[in-house]
Amino acid sequence: MNENNDVFTMDDEPVATAVQNIRKSSKWLTVFLEEYRPLLDGERYLTDKEVSDLLKLSRRTLQEYRKERILPYILFGGKVLYPESGLREMLEANYRKPIV
């Protein structure tokens, strides 16, 4: 209620705007929490699936790249993890500028 003892409803613009903002924030927070990976000593490690999605490569291709030592990785308890900084360095080292 306001000072005139009027009841606010969902049809009132300030209430509708506030609810819409809360929904947007909730969606953002949900996505953030799903994708958040805490850093380990300043490094973030990615899974096969994450690297596959990021580089648009099949997981089989990633396996070949590991075998050929093209990509840096860590094998920990049977799980393969890729250091994000190592992937970035590999991509930068292989970057080719376009011919203009």
CORSUL-V553757 format. One record per residue. PSI is psi in radians with two decimals (none if undefined). NEAR is the number of other ideal C-beta (glycine too) atoms within 10 Angstrom. Layout:
BEGIN
((PSI	NEAR) (PSI	NEAR))
END
This chain:
BEGIN
((2.65	7) (-2.95	7) (-0.36	5) (0.15	5) (0.49	6) (2.52	9) (2.30	7) (2.44	12) (3.05	8) (-0.29	7) (-0.27	7) (2.36	12) (-0.81	7) (-0.67	8) (-0.78	12) (-0.72	13) (-0.77	10) (-0.76	12) (-0.73	11) (-0.74	10) (-0.67	10) (-0.73	10) (-0.74	10) (-0.78	10) (-0.68	10) (-0.75	10) (-0.77	10) (-0.79	10) (-0.69	10) (-0.82	10) (-0.77	10) (-0.83	9) (-0.57	8) (-0.61	7) (-0.20	8) (2.29	7) (2.08	11) (2.57	5) (2.50	9) (1.85	10) (0.71	4) (-0.01	6) (2.48	11) (2.34	15) (2.41	20) (2.61	20) (2.98	14) (-0.85	17) (-0.77	10) (-0.77	16) (-0.71	21) (-0.81	16) (-0.72	11) (-0.80	13) (-0.02	16) (0.82	7) (2.68	15) (2.80	10) (-0.48	12) (-0.71	9) (-0.71	14) (-0.69	20) (-0.73	13) (-0.74	12) (-0.63	18) (-0.79	16) (-0.70	9) (0.05	8) (0.62	8) (-0.68	13) (2.43	21) (2.46	15) (2.91	20) (2.35	11) (1.98	9) (1.93	9) (0.63	5) (-0.04	5) (2.37	10) (2.25	18) (2.47	20) (2.17	24) (2.23	17) (-0.71	17) (-0.62	13) (-0.69	16) (-0.75	18) (-0.78	10) (-0.73	12) (-0.75	15) (-0.74	11) (-0.67	8) (-0.48	7) (0.18	8) (2.33	7) (2.17	5) (2.54	5) (2.63	4) (2.18	4) (none	3))
END
